[in-house]
Amino acid sequence: MRTLEFVATALFAVAVLHTLSTKVFERLAYRHPRHAGLFHLLGEVEVVFGFWAAVLVAAIGTIAGSAVAIEYAESRKYTEPVFVVVIMVIAASRPVLEGIRALVAFLARWLPGRAVVAEAWLCLALVPLLGSLVTEPAAMTLAALMLAPLVFRPELPEPLKYGALGVLFVNISIGGTLTSFAAPPVLIVAATWTWDSAFMLATFGWKSAIAVLVNATGIVLLLRRHLPDAAAPAEETARVPLTVTAIHFAFLIATVVFAHHPVIFLGMFLLFLGYTRAYATHQSPLLLKEALLVGFFLAGLVVLGGLQQWWLQPLISGLQPLALFFGALGLTAIADNAALTYLGSLIDGMSAEAKYMLMAGAVAGGGLTVIANAPNPAGVALLRNGFDKGSIGALGLLLGALTPTAVATLTLLLL
């Protein structure tokens, strides 16, 4: 067993390094056009963890036999990756997106300044906070799709785009802490630690809301001169009937309600696909490819992360509360923050202060890398075309997330 754990940790480290160096493969694709297809594949962030998870399963089969490899792969829980796929597709559907876009446009008219600046601010402030109701992956999908034509355009300076991406990722990570069911790191421990939505709002939520508003305001002040005079005009399409919009939102809400029950929400998703086909006039192409790639990434993270408990849990349990906060903040950059809080929930006798520090550090660091928080791969998949050569660099994201992470750190530690 120890041999398998060492192999799994080595492959996990390779996967992390691969994730952080995807831009290298994109450059190789341009330099070596003969093998561009392979390098483009290896440069896809969403492919990385799924690829190395397959290598891990093959390694387990080689070391311990195929039966052990199959048993391990089947023992992992894939509810979250499957849920993210479903919620992304539904949230990105035309009726839902147009409904949220109309709400943002309506609210923007009541804010001072240019409407396009107000809309960008709402996408970076209001939508992440809505993630506490519709879940973080849905909020990420909606915010990314609305921000893409406003902020993530090729002509905008790259440092500002990375700054906006960092704010988006951090705000999504902390914006889901107003309830106990929307943020993956909270959801996974809420029952064990008996944290309900009232507790989350009183303990984390109001602090997170302050940080979200500060982060959104700061980046929009930097962006305002670079934003277009008006949002890009929408394509001339027939207006979506209110009943169709209501049905799509019903599918979205039902999926959130049954997020723990894949048999139920997958059945509803099949019904949703049939409904969109029946009323194709009111639809745009569904976001199936991007959602499936994100699901592949997260499933790979589940497989690779399942054998990291042997070194992560002792590390977490040996830290004092303040050190635990910064330890969690740093570790979440290389390990999904939900995995960290889950390992913390397995430790007997954790104090209330230690639990708070672990959660606070995990969500504060949720924007540092693409693997830090489950919705981040969705944001990368939807926004990378706005960056140079269609690729988001790990260093650029890290630098862009440092300031909003610092704001989240100060609010969660000092307020």
GIWONOR-V818577 format. One record per helix or strand of 3 or more residues. SS is the DSSP state (H for helix, E for strand). FROM is the first residue (numbers start at 1). LEN is the number of residues. Records with the same first field share a line. If there is no record, write none. Layout:
SS: FROM-LEN + FROM-LEN
//
This chain:
H: 2-19 + 22-10 + 33-10 + 45-20 + 66-10 + 79-13 + 94-15 + 115-20 + 136-13 + 158-18 + 184-7 + 197-30 + 242-16 + 262-17 + 280-3 + 288-18 + 309-9 + 321-11 + 337-9 + 352-13 + 376-11 + 388-3 + 394-21
//
